[in-house]
């Protein structure tokens, strides 16, 4: 009898939570996007850059806000579950200060081409972005990367040191070499998993992992395109691309590059973040808790003590979305930083 009561109580507890997830997802029932996000508005004018890469003719979408006078251009690299549109507030604010802003959608993401026979690598994406900069006559840039974009920004800065004036990393993934701690899985493993995704899965993941269970219209805005893709006509293609880029993240570590970065580098960390791609693939016997951003800053400093670490307490994976007012001051300081030698302290903390 006791077990029966416990089972009934558990069922009553679970059912409302499941119903809430379904209600949240039903809000987006009519939302459908094709692979190029046709019909989805972006905050600034979208242009297209045609390029040839790996024997294919591709199109790279981008937004560009030219600088005033002699202000530098800031290039913003988006994360895996995002596109260039989520940089709207950051880009508008930078442009108001006089900076130029370049916001590309990488090949495989946003409004850009989505080849399924492409060898996705951070080096290839960096090379594509450099070609776009050459077309726009951008010879120097401040490089900013968030999440997966932080991995790409790091590789870009290693490859094009004369172009990257400064590097700013915002809650980047890749601060750990994942395959040291995780089992490798074939791309098809990720593909099958992606095909099963439903709108409620996207909402649940972002609520839990990005915003500590909190949710509002501003946060929801950045999940809508993924929901539209899952419900749209091209999801099998997009799921394959997503699987290929998961493989890129797990098999192409950039943390080993950090000791070779000799431009000013700032790492801005929302310490509540626990993002760790492939956490469920941990090898037997591994006790390390992956994605502890409250500890990763110290580990980065051990690899390269010249990197400036700024910790934003009680913020998560998207500090520029979650609390831009707290984010903008350390961010601007990182953008204008000239040399690490002038830093008064190796690490700072924003309470």
C-alpha positions as CSV (number, residue, x, y, z in Angstrom):
1,X,0.0,0.0,0.0
2,X,2.8,2.4,0.9
3,X,4.5,1.8,-2.5
4,X,1.1,2.4,-4.2
5,X,0.9,5.8,-2.5
6,X,4.4,6.7,-3.4
7,X,3.8,5.8,-7.0
8,X,0.6,7.8,-7.2
9,X,2.3,10.9,-5.6
10,X,5.2,10.6,-8.1
11,X,2.7,10.4,-11.0
12,X,0.8,13.4,-9.8
13,X,4.0,15.3,-9.6
14,X,5.3,14.4,-13.0
15,X,2.1,14.9,-15.0
16,X,1.8,18.7,-14.4
17,X,5.4,19.1,-15.4
18,X,4.9,17.2,-18.6
19,X,1.7,19.1,-19.3
20,X,3.5,22.4,-18.8
21,X,6.2,21.3,-21.3
22,X,3.6,20.4,-23.9
23,X,1.7,23.7,-23.3
24,X,4.9,25.7,-23.8
25,X,5.7,23.8,-27.0
26,X,2.1,24.2,-28.3
27,X,2.6,27.9,-28.4
28,X,4.9,27.3,-31.4
29,X,2.8,24.8,-33.3
30,X,2.6,26.9,-36.5
31,X,6.3,27.8,-36.4
32,X,8.2,26.3,-39.4
33,X,11.4,27.4,-41.1
34,X,13.3,25.9,-44.0
35,X,17.1,25.4,-43.9
36,X,17.8,29.0,-44.8
37,X,15.4,30.5,-42.2
38,X,13.3,32.1,-45.0
39,X,10.9,34.5,-43.4
40,X,12.8,34.8,-40.1
41,X,13.6,38.5,-39.5
42,X,17.2,39.4,-38.5
43,X,17.9,42.6,-36.7
44,X,20.1,44.2,-39.4
45,X,20.3,43.9,-43.2
46,X,21.5,40.5,-44.3
47,X,24.0,40.2,-47.1
48,X,25.4,37.2,-48.8
49,X,29.0,36.2,-49.6
50,X,29.5,33.6,-52.3
51,X,32.6,31.4,-51.8
52,X,34.0,28.1,-53.0
53,X,35.1,25.7,-50.3
54,X,35.9,22.0,-50.5
55,X,34.8,21.9,-54.1
56,X,31.3,23.3,-53.4
57,X,29.8,26.7,-54.2
58,X,28.4,28.0,-50.9
59,X,26.7,31.1,-49.6
60,X,27.6,32.8,-46.3
61,X,25.1,35.1,-44.8
62,X,26.3,38.1,-42.7
63,X,25.4,41.4,-41.2
64,X,27.8,44.3,-41.3
65,X,27.6,47.6,-39.5
66,X,30.5,49.8,-40.8
67,X,32.7,51.7,-38.2
68,X,32.9,55.4,-37.6
69,X,36.1,57.1,-38.4
70,X,39.1,55.0,-37.2
71,X,37.2,52.7,-34.8
72,X,38.0,49.0,-35.2
73,X,35.7,46.3,-36.4
74,X,34.5,43.7,-33.9
75,X,33.7,40.3,-35.3
76,X,31.1,38.3,-33.4
77,X,31.1,34.5,-33.6
78,X,27.8,32.7,-32.7
79,X,27.4,29.5,-30.8
80,X,26.1,26.1,-32.0
81,X,22.5,26.5,-31.0
82,X,22.3,30.1,-32.2
83,X,22.8,32.3,-35.2
84,X,24.0,35.9,-35.7
85,X,20.7,37.4,-34.7
86,X,21.2,36.9,-31.0
87,X,24.0,39.4,-31.0
88,X,21.5,42.2,-31.7
89,X,21.8,44.0,-28.3
90,X,25.6,43.7,-28.3
91,X,26.0,44.8,-31.9
92,X,23.7,47.8,-31.5
93,X,25.5,48.9,-28.4
94,X,29.0,48.5,-30.0
95,X,27.8,50.4,-33.1
96,X,26.5,53.2,-30.9
97,X,30.0,53.6,-29.5
98,X,31.4,53.9,-33.0
99,X,32.7,50.4,-33.6
100,X,32.1,48.4,-36.8
101,X,30.4,45.1,-36.2
102,X,30.7,42.0,-38.5
103,X,28.2,39.2,-37.7
104,X,28.6,36.1,-39.9
105,X,26.4,33.1,-39.9
106,X,28.9,30.3,-40.3
107,X,28.5,27.7,-43.0
108,X,26.1,25.1,-41.6
109,X,24.3,27.7,-39.4
110,X,21.6,30.4,-39.6
111,X,20.8,31.6,-43.1
112,X,24.0,30.2,-44.6
113,X,24.5,27.1,-46.8
114,X,24.0,23.7,-45.0
115,X,26.1,21.1,-46.9
116,X,25.9,17.6,-45.5
117,X,29.0,16.4,-47.4
118,X,31.2,19.2,-45.9
119,X,34.2,18.5,-43.6
120,X,33.2,20.8,-40.8
121,X,36.3,22.1,-39.0
122,X,37.1,25.2,-37.0
123,X,40.0,25.8,-39.4
124,X,37.6,25.7,-42.4
125,X,35.1,28.0,-40.8
126,X,37.9,30.4,-39.8
127,X,39.2,30.4,-43.3
128,X,35.7,31.2,-44.7
129,X,35.4,34.1,-42.3
130,X,38.8,35.4,-43.3
131,X,37.7,35.3,-46.9
132,X,34.6,37.4,-46.0
133,X,36.8,39.9,-44.2
134,X,39.1,40.2,-47.2
135,X,36.1,40.9,-49.4
136,X,35.0,43.7,-47.0
137,X,38.6,45.0,-46.7
138,X,38.7,44.3,-43.0
139,X,42.4,43.9,-42.2
140,X,42.2,44.0,-38.4
141,X,39.5,43.0,-36.0
142,X,38.6,42.4,-32.4
143,X,37.5,38.7,-32.3
144,X,34.6,37.8,-30.0
145,X,33.2,34.3,-29.6
146,X,30.5,32.8,-27.5
147,X,29.9,29.1,-26.7
148,X,31.0,27.1,-29.8
149,X,31.9,30.5,-31.3
150,X,34.6,30.7,-28.7
151,X,36.3,27.6,-30.0
152,X,36.1,29.1,-33.6
153,X,37.3,32.5,-32.4
154,X,40.3,30.8,-30.7
155,X,41.2,28.9,-33.8
156,X,40.8,32.0,-36.0
157,X,43.1,34.0,-33.7
158,X,45.7,31.2,-33.9
159,X,45.6,31.0,-37.7
160,X,45.4,34.8,-38.4
161,X,47.4,36.5,-35.7
162,X,48.0,39.6,-37.8
163,X,44.3,40.0,-38.2
164,X,43.1,39.3,-34.7
165,X,43.9,42.4,-32.6
166,X,42.3,41.1,-29.4
167,X,40.3,38.0,-28.5
168,X,37.3,38.0,-26.2
169,X,35.7,34.7,-25.2
170,X,32.3,34.7,-23.6
171,X,31.4,31.4,-21.9
172,X,33.1,29.4,-24.6
173,X,32.8,25.7,-24.7
174,X,36.1,23.8,-25.4
175,X,37.8,24.9,-22.2
176,X,38.2,21.2,-21.6
177,X,39.6,18.6,-24.0
178,X,36.4,16.5,-24.0
179,X,37.8,13.2,-25.4
180,X,40.2,13.0,-22.4
181,X,37.1,12.4,-20.3
182,X,34.5,11.1,-22.8
183,X,33.9,8.1,-25.1
184,X,33.8,8.9,-28.8
185,X,30.6,8.2,-30.6
186,X,30.1,8.0,-34.4
187,X,28.4,10.9,-36.1
188,X,25.3,8.6,-36.8
189,X,24.8,8.4,-33.0
190,X,24.3,12.2,-32.8
191,X,22.3,12.2,-36.0
192,X,19.7,9.7,-34.6
193,X,19.5,11.7,-31.4
194,X,18.9,14.9,-33.3
195,X,16.2,13.4,-35.5
196,X,14.2,12.6,-32.3
197,X,14.2,16.2,-31.0
198,X,10.9,17.8,-30.3
199,X,10.1,21.5,-29.5
200,X,9.6,20.6,-25.8
201,X,13.1,19.2,-25.7
202,X,14.6,22.4,-27.0
203,X,12.6,24.5,-24.5
204,X,13.4,22.2,-21.6
205,X,17.2,22.2,-22.4
206,X,17.5,25.9,-22.7
207,X,15.4,26.6,-19.5
208,X,17.5,24.3,-17.5
209,X,21.0,24.8,-18.9
210,X,21.0,28.4,-20.0
211,X,18.7,30.3,-17.6
212,X,18.6,28.3,-14.4
213,X,14.9,27.4,-14.9
214,X,13.8,31.0,-15.5
215,X,12.0,32.0,-18.8
216,X,10.6,35.0,-20.5
217,X,9.8,36.3,-24.0
218,X,13.3,37.6,-24.4
219,X,14.9,34.2,-23.7
220,X,12.2,32.4,-25.7
221,X,13.0,34.5,-28.8
222,X,16.4,32.8,-29.2
223,X,14.8,29.3,-29.2
224,X,12.2,30.0,-31.8
225,X,14.3,29.3,-34.9
226,X,15.4,25.9,-33.6
227,X,11.8,25.0,-32.9
228,X,10.9,26.2,-36.4
229,X,13.6,24.0,-37.8
230,X,12.5,20.9,-35.9
231,X,9.0,21.4,-37.2
232,X,10.1,22.5,-40.7
233,X,10.6,20.6,-44.0
234,X,14.4,20.4,-43.8
235,X,15.0,18.9,-40.4
236,X,16.6,15.7,-41.6
237,X,19.2,17.8,-43.4
238,X,19.7,20.1,-40.5
239,X,19.9,17.2,-38.1
240,X,22.8,15.7,-40.1
241,X,24.6,19.1,-40.1
242,X,24.1,19.4,-36.4
243,X,25.6,15.9,-35.9
244,X,28.6,16.8,-38.0
245,X,29.2,20.0,-36.0
246,X,28.9,18.0,-32.7
247,X,31.7,15.8,-34.0
248,X,33.8,18.9,-34.7
249,X,33.3,20.2,-31.2
250,X,34.3,16.9,-29.5
251,X,37.2,16.0,-31.8
252,X,38.9,19.3,-32.4
253,X,40.0,20.7,-29.1
254,X,41.2,24.3,-28.9
255,X,42.3,24.5,-25.3
256,X,45.7,23.2,-26.3
257,X,46.0,26.4,-28.5
258,X,45.7,28.8,-25.6
259,X,49.5,28.8,-24.8
260,X,50.2,30.0,-28.4
261,X,47.8,33.0,-28.2
262,X,50.0,36.1,-27.9
263,X,47.4,38.9,-28.5
264,X,45.5,40.3,-25.5
265,X,42.9,37.6,-24.5
266,X,40.0,38.1,-22.1
267,X,37.8,35.3,-20.9
268,X,34.4,36.4,-19.6
269,X,32.6,33.7,-17.6
270,X,29.1,33.4,-16.2
271,X,30.1,31.2,-13.3
272,X,26.7,29.4,-13.0
273,X,27.2,27.8,-16.4
274,X,27.6,24.0,-16.5
275,X,27.6,23.4,-20.2
276,X,29.6,20.3,-21.3
277,X,28.9,18.7,-24.7
278,X,28.9,14.9,-24.4
279,X,28.6,14.9,-20.6
280,X,26.6,11.7,-20.9
281,X,29.5,10.0,-22.7
282,X,31.9,10.1,-19.8
283,X,34.4,7.2,-19.6
284,X,34.0,4.7,-16.8
285,X,36.0,5.8,-13.7
286,X,36.1,9.5,-14.7
287,X,35.2,11.5,-11.6
288,X,35.8,14.9,-13.0
289,X,32.6,17.1,-13.1
290,X,32.6,18.6,-16.6
291,X,31.5,22.1,-17.3
292,X,32.3,23.7,-14.0
293,X,32.8,27.2,-15.3
294,X,33.3,28.5,-11.7
295,X,36.6,26.5,-11.8
296,X,37.6,26.6,-15.4
297,X,38.9,30.1,-15.3
298,X,41.7,29.0,-12.9
299,X,42.6,26.1,-15.2
300,X,42.9,28.5,-18.2
301,X,45.2,30.8,-16.2
302,X,47.5,27.8,-15.5
303,X,47.8,27.2,-19.3
304,X,48.4,30.9,-20.1
305,X,48.8,33.3,-17.2
306,X,48.5,36.3,-19.5
307,X,44.9,35.6,-20.2
308,X,42.6,37.9,-18.2
309,X,39.7,36.1,-16.6
310,X,36.5,38.0,-15.6
311,X,33.9,36.1,-13.6
312,X,30.3,37.2,-13.6
313,X,28.8,35.7,-10.5
314,X,25.3,34.0,-10.7
315,X,25.1,34.4,-14.5
316,X,25.0,31.4,-16.8
317,X,25.8,30.4,-20.4
318,X,24.6,33.6,-22.1
319,X,25.6,36.6,-20.0
320,X,25.1,39.0,-22.9
321,X,21.4,37.8,-23.1
322,X,20.7,37.2,-19.5
323,X,21.9,40.5,-18.1
324,X,23.4,42.8,-20.7
325,X,23.8,45.7,-18.2
326,X,26.2,43.6,-16.1
327,X,27.9,42.2,-19.2
328,X,28.6,45.4,-21.1
329,X,31.2,47.0,-18.8
330,X,33.7,44.1,-18.6
331,X,33.0,43.4,-22.3
332,X,33.9,46.9,-23.4
333,X,37.0,46.8,-21.2
334,X,38.0,43.6,-23.0
335,X,37.3,45.1,-26.4
336,X,39.5,48.1,-25.8
337,X,42.3,46.3,-23.9
338,X,45.7,47.2,-25.4
339,X,48.2,45.0,-23.5
340,X,48.0,42.4,-20.7
341,X,51.1,43.9,-19.1
342,X,49.0,47.0,-18.1
343,X,46.4,44.9,-16.3
344,X,46.4,45.7,-12.6
345,X,45.4,42.1,-11.7
346,X,45.4,38.8,-13.3
347,X,41.8,38.0,-12.6
348,X,38.8,40.1,-11.6
349,X,35.3,39.3,-10.4
350,X,32.0,41.1,-10.9
351,X,29.8,40.6,-7.9
